[in-house]
Amino acid sequence: MEVRIENLQRQGRTLWQVRMGARGVTFDKELAARTFAAQLHQRLLWLRELAECEPDDRQPR
């Protein structure tokens, strides 16, 4: 899944929306959006690597 940053114009203000698929989180500050997007991207990479290393017969917690 891809993490994207989009800028939106609402009521004369610029907002920044971090999107992953159909879900999104909106920020007032570009730096906050970029920081969140970077953390989300790293988390997704970590989860993919974890899924590759673990056996498929995982038990739910």
C-alpha positions, -999 to +999 in steps of 0.1 A: +000+000+000+012+035-008+014+065+015+007+098-002+005+134+009-020+157-008-026+194-002-062+205+001-078+240+000-107+243+025-122+276+035-092+295+022-067+274+042-042+249+030-044+216+047-022+185+042-037+151+040-018+118+045-035+091+026-031+053+026-057+037+004-091+050+012-081+063+047-066+097+054-055+120+082-055+158+078-030+182+093-027+220+094+010+220+091+030+204+062+058+193+085+034+174+108+020+157+077+054+148+063+066+135+097+035+113+101+038+100+066+074+091+071+066+072+103+037+054+087+059+044+057+085+030+081+059+011+101+045-004+069+080-015+058+086-030+092+053-049+091+061-063+056+095-075+067+080-090+098+054-109+077+082-123+055+102-136+085+074-152+104+058-186+096+023-185+081+008-205+110+007-175+134-018-176+162-039-145+168-033-127+201 
